[in-house]
Amino acid sequence: MNDAIAIPDEIRAIPEQDHPRRVVALAADLPRGFVNGWHSHDRGQLLYTRSGAVTVTTDDGVFVLPPDRAVWIAPGAGHATRYLMQSELRTIYVRTETAPGLPRATSAITVTALLRELILTFMTFSRDYDEDGPEGRLVRVMLDQIIAAPSPGLRLPIPEDEKLRALAQAIREDPGNARPTAAIARDLAMSLRTFERRFAGQTGLAYRTWRTRAKMLKALELLSTGSSVGDTADRLGYEGQSAFIAGFKATFGTTPGRYFSGNSFGGDSGV
């Protein structure tokens, strides 16, 4: 990766959504703790963090993006972002009618090596690049790569019911709290069967599966901000590192160390 790419000053300013080019870029270096409150865009947005980590909250779910991951935000979709550490944001806004194959719903995106280099190269273009020339051809390849990119399990769906939504928020903040499901259902004045049916109906996931995913997304937040694998396992209620690493691998297909390979965060990078 070329770390010394020159980004024009105009790319560091928020673009007008009615800019004539079908794809426009924005580069921003944001401090830890920066929050961009609830908002939406007329264009689709690929929100990509070259380094750092960010939490993206939408109407129906939460995404956690460690380094070199991205989320596609559909046009008009309300969202808010919170930066968990110093982050290099490299984002693009797309008129979706120009590329019908782009995702219709907000979803996580795995940024391949090729897509990463295309995004970073696009950051060096003028906003008024030639859409019919070599730059325009590169943009078309970039859009094709977004369409073809795999979508990892980085989304945590949030139920619509007010009580279930409050429960989900509490668990997301502290997923290591191991209260029995029956006790949770009783507190919500539901039978265990009713609780599990309603929760699955509103999230598309069984409660235990949802809670495991909540743990894994909290693990990404913790590891991204420098927590060791051991400390993360303890905080999430695992009996030991081995059980945590096995759960992480089952969710993301690799160990925590390999997931964060090539970045300066992630604690015990050798596991």
Secondary structure, DSSP 8 states (H G I E B T S, - for coil): --TT----GGGGS---TT-SSSEEEEEEEE-TT-EEEEE--SSEEEEEEEES-EEEEETTEEEEE-TTEEEEE-TT--EEEEESSSEEEEEEEE-GGG-TTS-SS-EEEE--HHHHHHHHHHTTS-TT--TTSHHHHHHHHHHHHHHH----S-EEE--SSHHHHHHHHHHHH-TT----HHHHHHHTT--HHHHHHHHHHHHSS-HHHHHHHHHHHHHHHHHHTT--HHHHHHHTT-SSHHHHHHHHHHHHSS-HHHHTTTSS-SS-TT-
